[in-house]
Amino acid sequence: MNNDKIFINGLWIDSDSDNFIDVTCPSDGQVFTRIPSGNARDIDLAVNAARASLKGEWGQMVPADRGRLMLKLSALISADAENLAQIEARDTGKPMTQARADIASCARYFEFYGGAADKIHGETIPYLKEYFVSVIREPHGVTGHIIPWNYPAQMFGRTLAPALATGNATVLKPAEEACLSCLRITELANEAGFPPGAINVVTGYGTIAGAALTAHPGLDFVSFTGSPVVGTLVQTASAQFHRPCVLELGGKSPQIIFSDADFDAALPVVVAGIVQNGGQTCSAGSRVLVQRDIYDDFIGQLGARISNLRVGSHQQDLNCGPLISAKQRALVQGFVAQAEKDGLPRIAQATLDTGAPVDGFYVQPALYGPVPEGNPLAQKEVFGPILAAIPFEDEADAIRIANGTDFGLIAGVWTADGKRQMRVAKALRCGQVFVNNYGAGGGVELPFGGVKHSGHGREKGFSALHEFTVTKTIVFKHD
């Protein structure tokens, strides 16, 4: 695999910087390879290659042929799935079972958007009798993509597939902490036959390569997933060029358990919502809001389930793996230390398996509660497997608490009352609401994005195709 080079204009080349970044396995803390530390000149070459491709074979390709290329790439990803899962698991530390699911999701993105490539229709508008008005959708042009380290393979598909389906030429800057699966998928895209310049990938630090990408005047659109702080920088840079962007910036998502909820259905989903990917998920259900009259019963059962979880390496394939880095572990441990200092009761904690390597970046999932609404554990994105339990009195109180953070990404509502389901779903300020479920298995088809500090714009589903296109209105006058 070409992990020591960057990919520009259909070729694997050396970075202009001649510098490299060590790649560490989170499971054991050991460096096992390196990637190029790309710079502004690399980004400039990539953007120029993308721009040139729009005037060449890629820009002239009809939508059906773009779709066929994407379907071919989907098939190649599926054929290489086990190898890709091994790469993803070692790079991120996530258990093999989850890594396999992530690769399947990546293949599904290219399948879904490959099938949609020739179905992005325009419309006509009834107007004055001597006019004919047509509205068509066109690609932005060159799109820049900055993705995080928690789901590199999934994010490769989630952001590049709709951009390519709509005819944009792309430049990807994956996270420096984990990008090896992205490089392997890029090899497969080259094998599939994508024309030079359609896909360009530059690895490197966000402060160097990422900053150069967002500041490049040759970009027409930016897609970013990451922290609100960096999202502000991305949006500020885009504003200098009046350039649109999609930002997905995190969350503090609630799972709301009403007194009539089905415990057997809710409990395993609430556990999975916080331990998946070690809690390093923007849509993690990091708050569980429980109606007071069932609080002790539900939280007791939830605590028992969390106590039975085991944490270990990606190869052990247990309930939860390590965090991505020593830095991320320290951040999460800081929240835990503050919770202990604040005197928050720790209800339950998972067990670190005796077979887990001693130098891995492990944090044991834990449940704290009751957590005051204003406490950092109830307000801030921990990005680790730490769950805050918060009691509520009634429906109005649940809605108030659920909406009472800076974030608004997703929410879960657990109740058998159909009227309440509708009332609460409408009242929650977030981009997705799941009723008696949470996450819906990834949902490639489901529009995804947030409000408030969770960002703006939508990924997934047909909404992503709209984000990666711009409308043009054509007005004909006739006799």
Secondary structure, 3 states (H helix, E strand, C coil): CCCCCEEECCEEECCCCCCEEEEEECCCCEEEEEEECCCHHHHHHHHHHHHHHHHCHHHHCCHHHHHHHHHHHHHHHHHCHHHHHHHHHHHHCCCHHHHHHHHHHHHHHHHHHHHHCCCCCCEEECCCCCEEEEEEEEECCEEEEECCCCCHHHHHHHHHHHHHHCCCEEEEECCCCCCHHHHHHHHHHHHHCCCCCCEEECCCCHHHHHHHHHCCCCCCEEEEECCHHHHHHHHHHHHCCCCCEEEECCCCCEEEECCCCCHHHHHHHHHHHHHHHHHCCCCCCCEEEEEHHHHHHHHHHHHHHHHCCEECCCCCCCCECCCCCHHHHHHHHHHHHHHHHCCCCEEEECEECCCCCCCCCCCCCEEECCCCCCCHHHHCCCCCCEEEEEEECCHHHHHHHHCCCCCCCEEEEECCCHHHHHHHHHHCCCCEEEECCCCHHHCCCCCECCCHHHEECCECHHHHHHHCEEEEEEEEECC
